Amino acid sequence: VLERRQRALGEDHPDTVAAVSSLAGTLYSLGEHERARRMGEDVLERRRRVLGDNHPDTLVSIVNLAMSLAALKQKIPARRMAEHGFRGLRTALGNQHDLTQWARDRLNEIAASMGGIGRTKSSRRR
């Protein structure tokens, strides 16, 4: 699927980037966290370039990359990225949107993995 989209649509087409993002998610689920991180960085770079920093797809990519970093024990940068993505989604879509709540949950997972209470100050605001 990815190769066909790259040939037909080009590297930076949103559908191609979505296929790369999906593959990164599969790699993450399989425990291939370093490969998922590299792909996640590529997805984030492309989405920033094509969609801009504040587009919901870009912000979701930030949170996804944060999860890969957390799995690689890079907890502090992971938490910062997850907070950034969560705040951006909250601003763009509101507190009650499914993507905002998803990002809040990922942020709380990262915070909990750091030995904290789990819920962060920024995620308690509603």
TAPEMO-V983536 format. One record per residue. N is the residue number from 0. RES is the residue in one small letter. D_CENTER is the distance of its C-alpha to the mean C-alpha in Angstrom with 2 decimals. Layout:
N/RES/D_CENTER ; N/RES/D_CENTER
//
This chain:
0/v/21.42 ; 1/l/19.25 ; 2/e/22.49 ; 3/r/24.19 ; 4/r/21.54 ; 5/q/21.58 ; 6/r/25.37 ; 7/a/25.77 ; 8/l/23.13 ; 9/g/22.20 ; 10/e/19.26 ; 11/d/17.51 ; 12/h/18.27 ; 13/p/15.44 ; 14/d/16.62 ; 15/t/16.60 ; 16/v/13.07 ; 17/a/12.10 ; 18/a/14.25 ; 19/v/12.66 ; 20/s/9.17 ; 21/s/11.30 ; 22/l/13.14 ; 23/a/10.35 ; 24/g/9.61 ; 25/t/13.38 ; 26/l/13.80 ; 27/y/11.61 ; 28/s/13.81 ; 29/l/16.80 ; 30/g/16.26 ; 31/e/15.81 ; 32/h/13.22 ; 33/e/14.54 ; 34/r/14.50 ; 35/a/10.94 ; 36/r/10.09 ; 37/r/12.44 ; 38/m/11.21 ; 39/g/7.56 ; 40/e/9.49 ; 41/d/11.66 ; 42/v/9.36 ; 43/l/8.08 ; 44/e/11.82 ; 45/r/13.07 ; 46/r/11.19 ; 47/r/12.31 ; 48/r/15.70 ; 49/v/16.19 ; 50/l/14.59 ; 51/g/14.54 ; 52/d/12.52 ; 53/n/12.79 ; 54/h/12.13 ; 55/p/10.05 ; 56/d/8.49 ; 57/t/7.67 ; 58/l/6.37 ; 59/v/4.13 ; 60/s/3.18 ; 61/i/3.63 ; 62/v/2.74 ; 63/n/2.35 ; 64/l/4.60 ; 65/a/6.04 ; 66/m/7.00 ; 67/s/8.60 ; 68/l/10.25 ; 69/a/11.52 ; 70/a/12.95 ; 71/l/14.62 ; 72/k/16.17 ; 73/q/14.68 ; 74/k/14.40 ; 75/i/15.26 ; 76/p/12.80 ; 77/a/10.03 ; 78/r/11.51 ; 79/r/11.92 ; 80/m/8.40 ; 81/a/7.50 ; 82/e/10.75 ; 83/h/10.19 ; 84/g/7.27 ; 85/f/9.53 ; 86/r/12.56 ; 87/g/11.64 ; 88/l/11.01 ; 89/r/14.16 ; 90/t/16.03 ; 91/a/15.20 ; 92/l/15.60 ; 93/g/17.46 ; 94/n/17.38 ; 95/q/18.41 ; 96/h/15.97 ; 97/d/14.28 ; 98/l/10.71 ; 99/t/11.69 ; 100/q/13.19 ; 101/w/10.37 ; 102/a/8.23 ; 103/r/11.64 ; 104/d/12.14 ; 105/r/9.17 ; 106/l/10.49 ; 107/n/13.88 ; 108/e/13.32 ; 109/i/12.47 ; 110/a/15.41 ; 111/a/17.61 ; 112/s/17.07 ; 113/m/18.38 ; 114/g/21.53 ; 115/g/21.23 ; 116/i/22.15 ; 117/g/18.68 ; 118/r/18.45 ; 119/t/17.79 ; 120/k/19.89 ; 121/s/17.25 ; 122/s/16.25 ; 123/r/19.96 ; 124/r/20.69 ; 125/r/21.11
//
